[in-house]
Amino acid sequence: MTSPLQLMNYKFHDLKNQPIDEHTLEFLREHVSSYEELINKRARRYQELDLKNKHLSENQLKEILLNEYTLLKRPIFIDGEQVFIGNSSKTQSEILSYFNEQ
């Protein structure tokens, strides 16, 4: 059986070779409650920077995400204004439901 994700036209964005730009990061931020929600707290770099124990402003978190691509939660699926961030089982279910409805 073909999954809905296999039928999609998609564009792969390699963050390592082409870091996220400020406009895209701000677009993602509009779909969550804070920049902190975009941070992958399992990332090694998160531990190295000891971000758990720091109280950072939204602007500081934004700058960190712009400079440390490994901290951005992935994968990110964008379909127009619909955005899915991360790989939790809840997000995976939401993605499948969304694309099954299309």
C-alpha positions in Angstrom: 0.0 0.0 0.0 1.3 3.4 -0.9 1.3 5.9 2.0 0.0 9.5 1.5 3.5 10.8 2.2 4.9 8.8 -0.8 2.4 10.5 -3.1 3.3 14.0 -2.0 5.5 16.4 -4.0 7.9 17.7 -1.5 11.1 19.7 -1.3 13.9 18.5 0.9 15.8 21.2 2.8 19.2 20.2 4.0 19.8 22.4 7.1 23.4 21.5 7.3 24.3 22.8 3.9 21.6 25.5 3.8 20.8 26.9 7.2 17.3 28.1 8.0 16.8 31.7 7.2 15.1 34.2 9.6 11.9 34.5 7.5 11.3 30.7 7.5 12.1 30.5 11.2 9.6 33.3 11.9 7.0 31.5 9.8 7.5 28.4 11.9 7.3 30.4 15.1 3.8 31.7 14.0 2.6 28.1 14.3 3.8 27.3 17.8 3.6 29.2 21.1 7.3 30.0 21.5 10.7 29.5 19.9 11.4 27.0 22.7 8.8 24.7 21.1 11.0 24.5 18.0 14.0 23.3 20.0 15.0 19.6 20.0 15.7 19.0 23.6 17.2 15.6 22.8 19.9 17.2 20.7 23.5 16.8 21.9 24.1 20.5 21.3 21.2 21.3 23.7 23.0 19.4 26.5 26.4 21.0 25.6 25.0 24.5 25.7 23.2 23.6 29.0 20.0 25.3 27.7 17.8 23.5 30.2 19.3 25.6 33.0 19.2 28.9 31.2 16.4 31.4 31.1 16.5 32.8 27.6 14.3 35.4 25.9 12.4 34.7 22.7 15.0 36.7 20.8 17.9 34.8 22.3 16.2 31.5 21.5 15.6 32.7 17.9 19.3 33.6 17.5 20.4 30.2 18.9 18.1 28.5 16.4 19.5 30.6 13.5 23.0 29.7 14.5 22.7 26.1 15.7 20.8 24.1 13.0 21.0 20.9 15.0 18.7 22.3 17.7 15.8 22.7 15.3 13.1 20.0 15.8 12.8 17.9 12.7 11.2 16.8 10.4 9.2 19.8 9.4 6.3 19.4 7.0 4.8 22.5 5.5 1.8 22.5 3.2 0.7 26.0 2.6 -0.2 27.3 6.1 -0.4 23.8 7.6 2.8 23.0 9.6 3.8 19.9 11.4 7.0 19.9 13.5 8.8 17.0 15.1 8.5 13.3 15.0 6.3 12.5 18.0 3.7 9.8 17.5 1.0 12.5 17.9 2.6 14.6 15.1 2.9 11.5 12.9 -0.8 10.7 13.3 -1.7 14.3 12.6 0.3 14.2 9.4 -1.2 11.0 8.2 -4.7 12.3 9.0 -4.1 15.5 7.2 -2.8 14.0 4.0 -5.5 11.3 4.0 -8.1 14.1 3.9 -6.4 15.8 0.9 
